[in-house]
Amino acid sequence: MTKTITLRTVGCGTEIEILHEGLPAAIPAEMCYLGWQESLLQLARLVDADIPDGG
């Protein structure tokens, strides 16, 4: 299984394209889509987190 991730600058931020190749039949493509959606949501929460500076 190969994953190719392409990031491209666009006017309002960054576009991400994720291509899965050689996906085993036992893994539904929809589950890959849902997995990436969840991962990107978690990344957004981390990047946008309001972390106090400790002082």
N, C-alpha and C positions, 0 to 999 in steps of 0.2 A: 504494500500500500504506500503510495506517495502522496504527500500533501504539498501543494505549491501555493504560497501566500504572496500576493502582490499588493503593495501599498502604493497609492497614487494620490498626489496632491490635487485637490479640487478646490473650487472657489470657497466652499464653506467648511473646509477641514481636510480630512483624509478618507479616501475610499479604500476599502479592503475587499479583495477578491480571494476566495479560498477554493481551490480545486482539489478534489480527491480523485485519485486514479488507482485502479486495481483494488477497489473496495471489495472485501470478501462478501459473498452472497448472504452470509449470516448476519451482516450488519446493514440494516436498512439505511438508505441515504437520508431519510427523514430524521433518523436519530443523530446522524452526524450534524445535520443542520441545527437541531435542537441543542446539541452539545456545544457547538460554536456560539450560538445565541447566548446560552448561559455563561460561557466563559467570557464573552465580550461584555455582558452586563456586570459581571464581577470585576473585570478590569476597569470599567467605567466607575464603579463604586470606589475602587481603590484610588484611582487617579483624581477623582472629585472629592475625596474624603476631606472633612473638616477636622484636621488634626491639630490640637493645641500645641503651641510652641514650648510648653513646659515652664513658662516663666510668668 
